[in-house]
Amino acid sequence: MKDYYQVLRISRLASADEVKRAYRRLAVLFHPDKNSSADALRLFQEINEAHEVLSDPLKRANYDTLLQGGGAVWQTEPQAPPQPYHRDPAYRRRQQQGYRPAKPGPSEKLLMMLHMLRFLRTASLVGLAWCAILVIDYSLPFREKREKLLPEGYRTISWQLHHEPNVIVTDQNHQFPVPFDGVDHFPVGSRVNIVTSRLLNILVRVESEDGTYVIDSLATIYQNMMVVPIVLLLVSAMGMIVKTGIEFRFNILVSIAILLIFNLVFLLFSIL
């Protein structure tokens, strides 16, 4: 990198007038019309190049930065003088260089919500239809089948029942948790009555052979998880009724989608 200060024979602290005087003196000395040496033209070009940079305050500042080994930030216009301190933060932000006020109109987030809201009615109808199917399935007469109980040694590992101390096992490879007070009602070799829904074959309850004991605390969508379709019903109805509030309606859409996923998962684990 050329040292323009050495080219003009001046110090790096030289003033603008010193730069101008040095340039005039050297330009006359090495002008090709007045100097016939072989290096005159090359030196004259370097002198002009040095003067072009050092005579411009902005170019000189950037050149000094480069000369010191830093990165130059080439500026196209003078820096504005620092603004006086103002106590209002909003006023200070407006005075910062590069500050641009927010563009009028909806934000990208709001536009995305508006785009997704066109699916709200469809999602609400799907949620209501699913709840209607469950209501119809639960209202129809249940199916009943009898299976023989096996010794607990036939019990297989299940993530759903690994923490249950008492589990009954049937000859159809079904396993059900039983409370401690109901163990005596399900002796090995007896029959157990299993009640399921008619359409979706969802487990509803398990009864002892004589019908004196019923296991109805089951992790199925018709027992312990019934709150999930109930909440889906309420949220889906809200999605059909509410007509205002973009963010609120978008949250309803997201809630319906999540509840539908939970209903599907619980349904898979509820089918016998």
Secondary structure, 3 states (H helix, E strand, C coil): CCCHHHHHCCCCCCCHHHHHHHHHHHHHHHCCCCCCCCCHHHHHHHHHHHHHHHCCHHHHHHHHHHHCCCCCCCCCCCCCCCCCCCCCHHHHHHHCCCCCCCCCCCCHHHHHHHHHHHHHHHHHHHHHHHHHHHHHHHHCCCEEEEEEEECHHHCCCCCCCCCCCCEEEECCCCEEECCHHHHHHCCCCCEEEEEECCCCCEEEEEECCCCCCEECCCCCCCCCCCHHHHHHHHHHHHHHHCCCCHHHHHHHHHHHHHHHHHHHHHHHHHEC
